[in-house]
């Protein structure tokens, strides 16, 4: 007796389901690393370098620094730590090179009176010895914001700089002599200040101190 069409359809469907299940068991299993696994395994892309070869910006700030920034922003809503660090790095390079060159005119508007007096003494002593000096940065300095706060009517910020410098010093009375070259790694914390509410937005270097590398 012939099998009804409806039953044939059901039988074919069951057979197809069994075949598909077997195929899935063989072909559906993942073999080796999958593309999405490779994507997850890849390390994060490095931060894009800042313009003009500047050092990369710090990715995060610690809780203490963030808290101090909040206090400063309450007094100065326009304070931007990223922009500040960019300016501080530029000021650091300018000041280091100007001090080596004895460029008082460049230094004066960037330093407090007390720091300018100290730098002036160092420049005068070098000039008295008849030495000339040049300083260049082997690599752009790293700058990390350690503190940004408000004290009375002043905004105060501390930045930790790590730099590799190349110094060329020519001895007294021998301007044509070959310079003595020295490369050194310097770690310092610089304190910048400015008056809150003043029309001049520029920060001045108020203190320098050695730091651990």
Helices and strands as residue ranges (DSSP letters): H 5-27, H 35-41, G 51-53, H 63-75, H 81-101, H 104-108, H 113-129, E 132-137, E 142-151, E 154-170, E 180-195, E 204-210
